[in-house]
Amino acid sequence: MPVILACFLLGLTLIIVRRIAGDGFILVPRRWVVERSFGWLGRWRRLSKDYEERTDVAEAMVTVAAIRIMLHRLVHPNRRRLPSPDF
């Protein structure tokens, strides 16, 4: 598998979380971190839908959004929410 090879070459640890048996909603540990990050990125208009035709442009927009979020946190450490982007 290419994922296992990439993890080996980069020295990363891959943790596969299996689905917990049961009916209804069951909270999966640490999944909220990913969902929260997707929520932050989804507030950007260009990232809310799949507008981009090229993957490199979409990747650049995710990078710009992440940089803006990090810079806002450095400048305003006590504010919780980012203002809406103008572009």
KOLSE-128155 format. One record per residue (C-alpha): residue number from 1; residue in one letter; x, y, z. Coordinates in steps of 0.2 Angstrom, whole numbers. Each point is the difference from the previous one (the first is absolute). Example, Ala and Ser with C-alpha at 12.3 -4.5 7.8 and 13.67 -1.06 7.14 Angstrom:
// KOLSE-128155
<node i="1" aa="A" east="62" north="-22" up="39"/>
<node i="2" aa="S" east="6" north="17" up="-3"/>
END
This chain:
// KOLSE-128155
<node i="1" aa="M" east="0" north="0" up="0"/>
<node i="2" aa="P" east="7" north="17" up="-4"/>
<node i="3" aa="V" east="-6" north="8" up="16"/>
<node i="4" aa="I" east="10" north="-12" up="11"/>
<node i="5" aa="L" east="15" north="2" up="-11"/>
<node i="6" aa="A" east="-2" north="19" up="1"/>
<node i="7" aa="C" east="-1" north="-1" up="19"/>
<node i="8" aa="F" east="15" north="-11" up="1"/>
<node i="9" aa="L" east="10" north="12" up="-11"/>
<node i="10" aa="L" east="-5" north="15" up="9"/>
<node i="11" aa="G" east="1" north="-7" up="18"/>
<node i="12" aa="L" east="-18" north="2" up="4"/>
<node i="13" aa="T" east="-12" north="-11" up="10"/>
<node i="14" aa="L" east="-16" north="-5" up="-8"/>
<node i="15" aa="I" east="-14" north="-4" up="12"/>
<node i="16" aa="I" east="-15" north="-8" up="-7"/>
<node i="17" aa="V" east="-16" north="2" up="11"/>
<node i="18" aa="R" east="-13" north="-14" up="-3"/>
<node i="19" aa="R" east="-18" north="4" up="1"/>
<node i="20" aa="I" east="-8" north="-4" up="16"/>
<node i="21" aa="A" east="-14" north="-13" up="0"/>
<node i="22" aa="G" east="-17" north="7" up="5"/>
<node i="23" aa="D" east="-15" north="9" up="-5"/>
<node i="24" aa="G" east="-1" north="19" up="-2"/>
<node i="25" aa="F" east="13" north="13" up="2"/>
<node i="26" aa="I" east="16" north="-5" up="9"/>
<node i="27" aa="L" east="14" north="13" up="3"/>
<node i="28" aa="V" east="16" north="-5" up="-8"/>
<node i="29" aa="P" east="16" north="6" up="10"/>
<node i="30" aa="R" east="9" north="15" up="-7"/>
<node i="31" aa="R" east="-12" north="1" up="-15"/>
<node i="32" aa="W" east="-6" north="17" up="6"/>
<node i="33" aa="V" east="17" north="7" up="-4"/>
<node i="34" aa="V" east="-2" north="-4" up="-18"/>
<node i="35" aa="E" east="-18" north="6" up="-1"/>
<node i="36" aa="R" east="4" north="16" up="9"/>
<node i="37" aa="S" east="14" north="4" up="-13"/>
<node i="38" aa="F" east="-11" north="-4" up="-15"/>
<node i="39" aa="G" east="-13" north="12" up="8"/>
<node i="40" aa="W" east="13" north="14" up="1"/>
<node i="41" aa="L" east="5" north="-2" up="-18"/>
<node i="42" aa="G" east="-18" north="-2" up="-5"/>
<node i="43" aa="R" east="-4" north="18" up="5"/>
<node i="44" aa="W" east="11" north="6" up="-15"/>
<node i="45" aa="R" east="-12" north="3" up="-15"/>
<node i="46" aa="R" east="13" north="-8" up="-12"/>
<node i="47" aa="L" east="2" north="-15" up="11"/>
<node i="48" aa="S" east="-19" north="-2" up="4"/>
<node i="49" aa="K" east="-3" north="-8" up="-17"/>
<node i="50" aa="D" east="11" north="-9" up="-13"/>
<node i="51" aa="Y" east="3" north="16" up="-11"/>
<node i="52" aa="E" east="17" north="-4" up="-5"/>
<node i="53" aa="E" east="4" north="-10" up="-16"/>
<node i="54" aa="R" east="18" north="-2" up="4"/>
<node i="55" aa="T" east="6" north="-9" up="15"/>
<node i="56" aa="D" east="15" north="10" up="3"/>
<node i="57" aa="V" east="-11" north="16" up="1"/>
<node i="58" aa="A" east="-11" north="-9" up="12"/>
<node i="59" aa="E" east="15" north="-5" up="11"/>
<node i="60" aa="A" east="7" north="18" up="-1"/>
<node i="61" aa="M" east="-17" north="7" up="6"/>
<node i="62" aa="V" east="0" north="-12" up="15"/>
<node i="63" aa="T" east="18" north="5" up="4"/>
<node i="64" aa="V" east="-5" north="19" up="-1"/>
<node i="65" aa="A" east="-15" north="-4" up="12"/>
<node i="66" aa="A" east="10" north="-9" up="12"/>
<node i="67" aa="I" east="13" north="14" up="0"/>
<node i="68" aa="R" east="-13" north="13" up="3"/>
<node i="69" aa="I" east="-7" north="-10" up="15"/>
<node i="70" aa="M" east="17" north="-2" up="8"/>
<node i="71" aa="L" east="4" north="18" up="-2"/>
<node i="72" aa="H" east="-16" north="6" up="7"/>
<node i="73" aa="R" east="3" north="-11" up="15"/>
<node i="74" aa="L" east="17" north="7" up="2"/>
<node i="75" aa="V" east="-6" north="18" up="-1"/>
<node i="76" aa="H" east="-16" north="-2" up="10"/>
<node i="77" aa="P" east="4" north="-14" up="13"/>
<node i="78" aa="N" east="-16" north="3" up="10"/>
<node i="79" aa="R" east="-13" north="1" up="-14"/>
<node i="80" aa="R" east="-9" north="-16" up="-4"/>
<node i="81" aa="R" east="-7" north="3" up="-17"/>
<node i="82" aa="L" east="7" north="7" up="-17"/>
<node i="83" aa="P" east="-8" north="14" up="-9"/>
<node i="84" aa="S" east="-7" north="-6" up="-17"/>
<node i="85" aa="P" east="13" north="1" up="-14"/>
<node i="86" aa="D" east="-4" north="13" up="-13"/>
<node i="87" aa="F" east="6" north="-10" up="-15"/>
END
